[in-house]
Amino acid sequence: MSTTQSERLRELLEPLVTAQSLDLEEIAVDSVGRKRVLRVVVDSDTGADLDQIADVSRELSARLDESDAMGEGEYTLEVGTPGAERALTEHRHYTRAVDRLVRFQLAEGGELVARILDVDDEGVDLEVPGVKGRKATSRRLAFAQIDKARVQVEFNRKDKKDMKEEEEA
């Protein structure tokens, strides 16, 4: 039997999220002054659009109203996605980050910023950007070598279509 509120909430809400073809990534209950906020983070391999977020939010709200999982006091339910600079903590997160630039904190110390090219059960294949005109290099990291990983926001990256058009020109 679950002992923490977070575990009880996960047991209650995860089936509803899964039924919407989404993954329940995180649940957090925070106190903001006298109010409580229940934050639920959902995602999928293809992302979650606003309609999916609204649908799952209604489902979760109805289930919470039927249960006593949040107790008697008032609370606010916030449902959203992980955001642009999400932490990578599960295998599926790495898979979803293929072609994204990621900052890795290495278990041995130091950090590495590289683009994820491929993911398998043991680790990730990376492209490390070249510095000062040098070509990019390939590198392999086993999951055991990664202490933390976080997706980086890129404002000026060309997508594959743009790069292909430039090569053809």
C-alpha contacts under 8 A as a table, 3 or more apart, distances in Angstrom:
res1	aa1	res2	aa2	distance
2	S	7	E	5.76
2	S	8	R	5.81
3	T	7	E	6.84
3	T	8	R	7.23
4	T	7	E	5.25
4	T	8	R	6.34
5	Q	8	R	5.06
5	Q	9	L	6.05
5	Q	69	A	7.32
6	S	9	L	5.09
6	S	10	R	6.10
6	S	27	I	6.51
6	S	28	A	6.94
6	S	29	V	7.60
7	E	10	R	5.02
7	E	11	E	6.25
8	R	11	E	5.20
8	R	12	L	6.25
8	R	69	A	7.07
9	L	12	L	5.04
9	L	13	L	5.92
9	L	27	I	7.73
9	L	69	A	6.44
10	R	13	L	5.26
10	R	14	E	5.41
10	R	27	I	7.14
11	E	14	E	5.85
11	E	15	P	7.46
12	L	15	P	7.01
12	L	16	L	7.99
12	L	63	R	7.87
13	L	16	L	5.45
13	L	17	V	6.45
13	L	60	L	6.37
13	L	63	R	7.63
14	E	17	V	5.09
14	E	18	T	6.03
14	E	23	D	7.82
14	E	24	L	5.99
15	P	18	T	5.07
15	P	19	A	6.06
16	L	19	A	5.09
16	L	20	Q	6.66
16	L	56	V	7.28
16	L	59	E	6.86
16	L	60	L	6.98
17	V	20	Q	5.28
17	V	21	S	6.87
17	V	22	L	5.53
17	V	23	D	6.42
17	V	24	L	6.23
17	V	42	V	7.56
17	V	56	V	6.32
18	T	21	S	5.05
18	T	22	L	5.11
18	T	23	D	5.94
18	T	24	L	7.35
19	A	22	L	7.30
20	Q	52	Q	7.36
20	Q	56	V	6.79
21	S	44	S	7.23
22	L	42	V	6.25
22	L	43	D	5.52
22	L	44	S	5.01
22	L	48	A	7.57
23	D	42	V	5.47
23	D	43	D	5.28
23	D	44	S	5.75
24	L	27	I	7.87
24	L	40	V	7.51
24	L	41	V	6.26
24	L	42	V	4.76
24	L	43	D	6.84
25	E	40	V	7.69
25	E	41	V	5.35
25	E	42	V	5.30
25	E	43	D	6.77
25	E	82	P	7.90
26	E	39	R	7.80
26	E	40	V	5.78
26	E	41	V	4.96
26	E	42	V	7.14
27	I	38	L	7.19
27	I	39	R	5.71
27	I	40	V	4.73
27	I	41	V	6.48
28	A	37	V	7.98
28	A	38	L	5.82
28	A	39	R	5.13
28	A	40	V	6.67
29	V	36	R	6.75
29	V	37	V	5.62
29	V	38	L	4.56
29	V	39	R	6.30
30	D	36	R	5.62
30	D	37	V	5.21
30	D	38	L	6.59
30	D	39	R	7.91
31	S	34	R	6.80
31	S	35	K	5.82
31	S	36	R	4.41
31	S	37	V	6.25
32	V	35	K	5.22
32	V	36	R	5.77
32	V	37	V	6.98
33	G	36	R	7.79
35	K	74	E	6.55
35	K	75	Y	5.92
35	K	76	T	7.71
36	R	74	E	6.84
36	R	75	Y	4.62
36	R	76	T	6.37
37	V	75	Y	5.41
37	V	76	T	4.73
37	V	77	L	6.03
37	V	78	E	7.16
38	L	75	Y	6.90
38	L	76	T	6.04
38	L	77	L	4.89
38	L	78	E	6.10
39	R	77	L	6.15
39	R	78	E	4.81
39	R	79	V	5.98
39	R	80	G	7.81
40	V	77	L	7.66
40	V	78	E	6.17
40	V	79	V	4.80
40	V	80	G	6.46
41	V	79	V	5.88
41	V	80	G	5.06
41	V	81	T	5.13
41	V	82	P	6.06
42	V	48	A	7.55
42	V	79	V	7.35
42	V	80	G	6.19
42	V	81	T	5.19
42	V	82	P	7.06
43	D	47	G	5.59
43	D	48	A	5.69
43	D	81	T	5.75
43	D	82	P	7.08
44	S	47	G	4.83
44	S	48	A	6.25
45	D	92	R	7.87
45	D	96	R	5.91
48	A	52	Q	6.06
48	A	53	I	6.64
48	A	81	T	7.06
49	D	52	Q	5.41
49	D	53	I	6.33
50	L	53	I	4.99
50	L	54	A	6.07
51	D	54	A	5.10
51	D	55	D	6.11
52	Q	55	D	5.06
52	Q	56	V	6.09
53	I	56	V	5.33
53	I	57	S	5.93
53	I	79	V	6.66
53	I	80	G	6.60
54	A	57	S	5.02
54	A	58	R	6.27
55	D	58	R	5.31
55	D	59	E	6.37
56	V	59	E	5.00
56	V	60	L	6.02
57	S	60	L	5.18
57	S	61	S	6.01
57	S	77	L	7.93
57	S	78	E	7.81
57	S	79	V	6.02
58	R	61	S	5.12
58	R	62	A	6.17
59	E	62	A	5.28
59	E	63	R	6.28
60	L	63	R	5.14
60	L	64	L	6.04
61	S	64	L	5.15
61	S	65	D	6.13
61	S	77	L	7.27
62	A	65	D	5.12
62	A	66	E	6.40
63	R	66	E	5.14
63	R	67	S	6.40
64	L	67	S	5.16
64	L	68	D	7.06
64	L	69	A	6.60
64	L	70	M	7.21
65	D	68	D	7.44
67	S	70	M	7.81
68	D	71	G	5.07
68	D	72	E	7.24
70	M	73	G	7.48
70	M	75	Y	7.79
82	P	85	E	7.83
82	P	86	R	5.63
83	G	86	R	5.67
84	A	151	V	7.08
84	A	152	Q	7.41
84	A	153	V	6.40
85	E	150	R	6.12
85	E	151	V	4.80
85	E	152	Q	5.48
85	E	153	V	6.31
86	R	150	R	5.67
86	R	151	V	5.61
87	A	148	K	7.58
87	A	149	A	5.85
87	A	150	R	4.31
87	A	151	V	6.51
88	L	91	H	7.93
88	L	93	H	5.24
88	L	94	Y	6.09
88	L	148	K	7.29
88	L	149	A	5.31
88	L	150	R	5.69
88	L	151	V	7.37
89	T	93	H	6.53
89	T	94	Y	7.88
89	T	148	K	7.63
89	T	149	A	7.48
90	E	93	H	5.23
90	E	94	Y	6.87
91	H	94	Y	5.35
91	H	95	T	6.46
91	H	121	D	7.81
92	R	95	T	4.97
92	R	96	R	6.15
93	H	96	R	5.11
93	H	97	A	6.27
94	Y	97	A	4.99
94	Y	98	V	6.71
94	Y	116	I	7.97
94	Y	119	V	6.78
94	Y	124	V	7.96
95	T	98	V	5.64
95	T	118	D	7.55
95	T	119	V	5.92
97	A	100	R	5.23
97	A	101	L	7.98
97	A	116	I	6.77
97	A	151	V	7.29
98	V	115	R	7.54
98	V	116	I	4.93
98	V	117	L	5.55
98	V	118	D	6.19
98	V	119	V	7.52
99	D	115	R	5.92
99	D	116	I	5.34
99	D	117	L	5.67
100	R	115	R	5.38
100	R	116	I	5.92
100	R	151	V	6.79
100	R	152	Q	7.49
101	L	113	V	6.88
101	L	114	A	5.51
101	L	115	R	4.23
101	L	116	I	6.61
101	L	151	V	6.00
101	L	152	Q	5.51
101	L	153	V	7.59
101	L	154	E	7.62
102	V	113	V	5.61
102	V	114	A	5.58
102	V	115	R	6.00
102	V	116	I	7.17
102	V	149	A	6.49
102	V	150	R	5.50
102	V	151	V	4.35
102	V	152	Q	5.34
103	R	111	E	6.97
103	R	112	L	5.80
103	R	113	V	4.40
103	R	114	A	6.69
103	R	149	A	5.61
103	R	150	R	5.37
103	R	151	V	6.38
103	R	152	Q	6.61
104	F	111	E	5.41
104	F	112	L	5.09
104	F	113	V	6.10
104	F	114	A	7.87
104	F	146	I	6.57
104	F	147	D	7.42
104	F	148	K	5.81
104	F	149	A	4.43
104	F	150	R	6.69
105	Q	109	G	7.01
105	Q	110	G	6.18
105	Q	111	E	4.52
105	Q	112	L	6.69
105	Q	146	I	6.22
105	Q	147	D	5.40
105	Q	148	K	4.94
105	Q	149	A	6.14
106	L	109	G	5.13
106	L	110	G	5.65
106	L	111	E	5.53
106	L	112	L	7.39
106	L	145	Q	5.82
106	L	146	I	4.77
106	L	147	D	5.18
106	L	148	K	7.00
107	A	110	G	7.96
107	A	144	A	7.48
107	A	145	Q	5.17
107	A	146	I	5.36
107	A	147	D	4.68
108	E	145	Q	7.03
113	V	128	V	6.83
113	V	129	P	7.96
114	A	126	L	5.99
114	A	127	E	5.56
114	A	128	V	4.53
114	A	129	P	6.44
115	R	126	L	5.45
115	R	127	E	5.10
115	R	128	V	6.46
115	R	129	P	7.80
116	I	119	V	7.60
116	I	124	V	6.68
116	I	125	D	6.11
116	I	126	L	4.70
116	I	127	E	6.56
117	L	124	V	7.41
117	L	125	D	5.47
117	L	126	L	5.33
117	L	127	E	6.67
118	D	124	V	5.75
118	D	125	D	5.09
118	D	126	L	7.20
119	V	122	E	7.98
119	V	123	G	5.99
119	V	124	V	4.53
119	V	125	D	6.37
120	D	123	G	5.64
120	D	124	V	6.47
122	E	142	A	5.67
122	E	143	F	6.20
123	G	140	R	7.26
123	G	141	L	5.59
123	G	142	A	4.06
123	G	143	F	4.77
124	V	140	R	5.86
124	V	141	L	5.39
124	V	142	A	6.41
124	V	143	F	7.35
125	D	138	S	7.26
125	D	139	R	6.01
125	D	140	R	4.62
125	D	141	L	6.56
126	L	138	S	5.62
126	L	139	R	5.08
126	L	140	R	5.94
126	L	141	L	7.60
127	E	136	A	6.29
127	E	137	T	5.64
127	E	138	S	4.68
127	E	139	R	6.33
128	V	136	A	5.41
128	V	137	T	5.16
128	V	138	S	6.05
128	V	139	R	6.96
129	P	135	K	7.12
129	P	136	A	4.43
129	P	137	T	6.68
130	G	133	G	6.47
130	G	134	R	4.63
130	G	135	K	4.75
130	G	136	A	4.22
130	G	137	T	6.88
131	V	134	R	5.36
131	V	135	K	7.61
131	V	136	A	7.98
141	L	145	Q	6.26
141	L	146	I	7.33
142	A	145	Q	5.36
142	A	146	I	7.09
143	F	146	I	5.32
144	A	147	D	7.58
146	I	149	A	7.07
154	E	157	R	5.82
158	K	161	K	7.91
158	K	162	D	5.77
158	K	163	M	6.35
159	D	162	D	5.41
159	D	163	M	6.43
160	K	163	M	5.14
160	K	164	K	6.12
161	K	164	K	5.21
161	K	165	E	6.26
162	D	165	E	5.17
162	D	166	E	6.31
163	M	166	E	5.14
163	M	167	E	6.26
164	K	167	E	5.11
164	K	168	E	6.26
165	E	168	E	5.17
165	E	169	A	6.28
166	E	169	A	5.16
